[in-house]
Amino acid sequence: MRKAAPYVLLMCYTVCLVLFAPNASAANRPKVTVYKQIVPIDSVTLTDGNLCVPLEASLTSGDFFDGLEAAETPSGRKFHKNSEEITEYPDEITLLVRARTDCSTSPYDPADPMNSKRIKDFILSLSFSLDWQTQLDRKPIEGFSSDLLPPPSPVVAEQEQSAPAWSYILTLNTKDVPLTDHLVITVHSEADKLVTRMAVHL
C-alpha cells in the first residue's frame, strides 16, 4: 500500500493541473461592451472667462442600442444583438448634447441677471457640424436637424437653485452607415470659431 502512495500523489497532482490550469480560450476571449438605450459617448469642458461649461454628448435611437454588444475580433470590431450580427446604424439616430454651467470659477448666482445673460448668450452662440470619419477619409453630414431646449423652470420657487442645463437635440439620417464609422462632432462659437471636437467611437 505504501508503494501506491506516490502514484496517488501523482494522480492528485495531475488532476490539480487540469482543474486549475488557465483557461486559454477564456483568456483569449475578446472583451465585450454592452450598450444601454442611451449611450454616453464623450464629454468636454468649455471655458469663457469665469464661465465653465461642461458638454456631455450621448446617442440614442429607440431601443436600437439597448443590449447591443461590441467586441474586437481579428477581423475588426463586430456588433451583435440577440445573437444576430449588426453592421449598420438604424435609419435615424438622435445626438443629445447637454450643456451645463455648474463649474464656474466664481459662485453661480441664477438670480443675477447679468450672469444669466452671459450664460444664455454663450450657449446660444454655439453651433455644430458633423462628419463621418472612416479609416481613409472624413465625409461631412448634411441635412441634420438641430433644436435647443432651455433649462426647465424650478418646480417651486423655494427649491434649491442650481446651474441651468441646456439641451441640444440633433437628429441625423444614418441609413446604410456602418457602425464602425466614427461620428465627429465639431463645436463652433460665433464667427464660426472652432471651440472643441468630440467623437463617437462605438
Number of C-alpha atoms within 10 A of each C-alpha: 4 6 7 8 10 10 11 11 11 11 12 12 12 11 12 11 11 11 10 8 9 10 11 8 8 8 9 8 12 13 11 13 14 16 16 16 15 18 19 17 17 17 16 13 14 14 15 11 8 12 20 18 22 20 21 18 23 16 20 19 18 12 11 16 19 16 15 21 20 21 16 14 11 7 6 8 13 17 21 15 15 9 9 9 13 17 15 15 19 18 12 13 18 20 20 23 21 19 23 23 21 16 16 17 11 10 10 18 13 15 9 9 10 11 14 16 12 13 21 14 11 16 21 14 13 16 17 17 14 21 18 18 17 13 8 5 8 15 12 11 15 11 8 12 11 15 11 14 11 15 13 9 8 12 7 7 8 7 8 7 12 13 16 19 19 20 20 22 17 18 19 18 17 16 12 11 15 15 19 18 18 18 22 20 19 16 17 17 16 12 7 12 11 14 15 14 16 18 18 18 12 18
